[in-house]
Amino acid sequence: MLDRKKISAWLHQQRQLSMPDFVLSRGFSVKEFQDVARVEKADFTTSIKPAISQPKKTSISASSLLKSLPTVDQLGLKPAKEKPRAQSFVPDPALLALPKREALAELFRKSCTKCHLHQKRKKFVFGSGNAEASIMVIGEAPGSEEDNQGLPFVGEAGQLLTKMLAAIGLDRNKDVFITNVLKCRPPENRNPETSEVLACIPLLLTQIAVIKPKAILILGRIAAHALLGCTDSIAKLRSKVHDYNGIPLMVVYHPAALLRNAEYKKPAWEDLQKFKVLMESLGINGSAKQ
């Protein structure tokens, strides 16, 4: 007898990987496989390798049936949507050998034209702050004010961010370096597309490698997904310390979300206090008056 649970689980896995087509090897009854699929109520197309001869009707175990099915790698297919893979990037060693300020200046001069967003941008929003800062603050993308000025977080959300940082003793000009995953404004401030993140993230990872922060503060879900390579909700990501290549990282609500939803202000304040505790544990002292 076929193990229906194992077959059903395999079918579910394939559909999760956006693979509706299955290649079946000969040596077992196609009807038996289709019976399992019917129970699963799966909607898929089955393509069958041409049989050389009519197989004998034998009792096939579930394990041998599963082994006869090709793996994802054998089929040569990939998931429909590719996720950013931050950890696979290796920055230019020659750039890392330069003093931090000089290395960042070199990156700024090179600008970035790796995705279509550069065609309509007004300014390249590289980042701002102290190259020697112990903390990096990272958002998702510039808005209209940032696009006009070429600086990150200078609009209404940026003003709130300045106050948030000051509340935990951080001066945005002296104690942190602020940037975004994307360096160009998406049209109408829409969410960044996966292809745009994949094109832009090498520059962000190089900035991190140059600055070598002791801690990272992430603003919002999208930036967290890009760096951590996950798809968790902001509710799951916040209020805890994550590890990014040995660097402690915390995720808080984006200032723009706080402007839209007053109920987020209390948890955001709690998260900032936890980040302050993290700073103290790392020996980071801010220079802003509290």
C-alpha positions, -999 to +999 in steps of 0.1 A: +000+000+000+011+035-008+017+059+022-008+086+013+005+110+039+041+109+025+028+114-011+005+142-001+033+159+018+055+157-013+028+171-035+023+200-011+060+207-011+061+208-049+032+232-051+049+255-026+078+256-049+056+266-078+061+233-096+028+221-111+044+196-135+057+162-124+078+137-143+070+102-133+093+072-139+080+040-151+077+009-129+046+018-110+009+024-117+001+059-127-034+053-116-022+047-080-004+081-081-034+098-095-056+083-068-034+099-041-035+133-060-073+131-062-075+127-024-052+157-021-075+176-045-044+189-063-048+207-096-018+197-116-006+184-149+012+151-151+037+144-178+049+108-182+082+095-196+074+072-225+076+036-214+098+011-233+076-018-223+044-023-204+055-026-167+044-056-147+018-049-121+037-052-089+033-039-053+053-007-050+064+007-017+059+044-009+096+049-004+105+034-038+078+056-054+092+087-039+128+078-049+116+074-085+104+109-086+130+135-097+141+162-072+138+199-078+175+201-088+171+172-113+141+190-129+163+222-133+135+244-120+137+272-094+111+288-071+090+314-089+102+342-067+138+345-057+146+360-023+174+383-016+205+364-004+224+390+016+250+367+032+263+354-002+278+388-012+315+394-008+326+431-010+357+443-028+388+438-005+406+468-021+377+491-010+377+477+025+414+485+028+407+522+025+398+544+055+361+543+061+353+579+050+373+575+018+357+541+010+322+556+014+332+586-008+344+562-034+311+543-033+292+575-035+311+586-066+303+554-084+266+560-078+244+531-089+226+523-121+219+486-116+181+488-118+156+509-137+149+533-108+179+554-115+164+566-148+138+588-131+155+597-098+163+633-090+191+624-065+211+594-056+202+589-019+234+572-006+232+578+031+243+603+058+259+604+092+292+594+107+314+569+088+329+559+121+295+554+138+289+523+159+253+521+148+237+519+114+201+527+109+185+512+077+151+518+061+136+506+029+137+534+003+138+572-002+106+592-004+099+624-024+117+647+000+147+624+001+147+622-037+147+660-039+175+666-013+196+634-019+196+627+019+178+599+038+149+605+062+145+643+058+107+643+054+081+640+081+091+605+089+127+616+091+119+643+116+102+616+138+133+594+134+155+622+146+134+624+178+133+587+182+171+585+181+175+615+205+152+597+229+178+570+234+207+594+234+217+593+197+226+623+176+218+613+140+248+633+127+274+621+151+263+587+165+248+568+135+250+563+098+215+563+081+207+547+048+181+526+029+181+493+011+171+511-021+190+543-030+164+556-054+128+564-049+102+539-062+074+555-082+046+568-059+065+555-029+054+520-036+070+490-019+104+479-034+102+450-059+123+419-053+143+426-085+151+461-072+162+448-038+185+422-054+200+449-076+205+474-047+215+453-018+252+447-027+257+484-022+241+483+012+261+453+022+293+471+011+283+500+033+279+477+062+312+460+055+330+494+054+314+509+085+316+477+106+288+488+130+286+473+165+247+472+161+221+477+134+187+493+138+162+482+111+132+504+103+103+483+091+095+449+077+108+453+041+143+463+052+143+435+077+133+410+050+161+422+027+189+418+054+176+388+073+163+369+042+130+360+059+093+368+054+082+371+090+057+398+100+069+429+118+051+415+149+074+385+149+106+404+140+104+432+166+112+431+203+141+407+199+178+408+190+187+391+157+221+382+145+234+395+112+269+380+104+279+385+140+263+420+143+234+424+168+203+437+149+169+449+161+138+457+141+114+485+150+084+500+133+091+524+105+086+560+115+061+564+086+040+536+101+040+554+135+027+585+118-002+565+102-010+543+133-008+558+167-013+523+184+023+514+172+039+542+192+039+523+226+055+491+212+079+513+192+090+531+224+094+497+242+116+485+214+137+516+214+143+511+252+154+475+244+178+488+218+192+513+243+199+483+267+216+466+238+238+497+232+248+498+268+257+461+268+280+468+238+296+499+254+280+523+229+274+558+244+254+584+225+262+620+225+226+635+223+212+652+254+182+634+268 
